[in-house]
Amino acid sequence: MRSLPESLRIDFKTGSLFEPWDGRAFDVIIDDISGVAEPIARLSEWYPPGIPCATGEDGSTLIGEVLREAPRYLAPAGVLFFPVLTLSNEKKILEIARERFTSVEQVADYRWFLQGKLLERREEFWPLVEQGKIGIVQVKDRYMWHTKVFRA
């Protein structure tokens, strides 16, 4: 992996996904778009009423768009870093990534215990676990999910 320069110039723009960057190419793109299944987002405090959430029932909608569009915005040998939460459809998201990139490699894995409102209301979204749309595992009397970071 290339080393980073000692100083970086950072430009911020607002808009929808890559739209503000049309015609530009980057050496590194770091994605941090929401990848939480919408039913979970609505039950959590992450998306209070009035805040739009367009992640889809399995959380793959927005990250899928990023993965499909990112190759157009990467310079030759450019790299995309993107998180996949198991509170979304990890399998589907990785299938999209592997369709678009020749190499998809996991570089980190963070584990979290379900807590607060999500723990209290897990029965409301548990059908998504049973359908394989999200991945939460029970460890003794606790429930765990992951944030995995990939490089493509």
PEGI-V671465 format. One line per field, one symbol per residue. ss: DSSP state (~ for helix, > for strand, _ for the rest). psi: psi as a letter, one per 30 degrees, with the letter a starting at -180 (. if undefined). burial: I if it has 9 or more other C-alpha atoms within 8 Angstrom, else O. A space follows every 10 residues. Layout:
ss->???
psi->???
burial->???
//
This chain:
ss->__________ ________~~ ~____>>>>> >______~~~ ~~~_______ __________ ~~~~~~~~~~ ~~~>>>>>>> >>>>>____~ ~~~~~~~~~~ ____>>>>>> >>>__~~~~~ _~~~~~~~~~ ______>>>_ _>>>>>>>>> >_
psi->kklklfkkkk kklkajcfef gkflkkekkj khlkhkkeee eeflgeilkf kkjhfleggf eeeeeeeefe efgklkglkk kkljkggaie eeeeeeefef kfkjkkfljk kkkklbeeee geffgeeeee fgfljkkkjc glkklljkkl k.
burial->OOOOOOOOOO OOOOOOOIOI OOOOOIIIIO IOOOIIIIOI IIIIOOIOOO OOOOIIOIII IIIIOIIIII IOIIOOOIII IIIIIIIIII OOIOOIIIOI IOOIOIOOIO OOOIOOIIIO IOOOIOOIIO OOIIIIOOOO OOIIIIIIII II
//
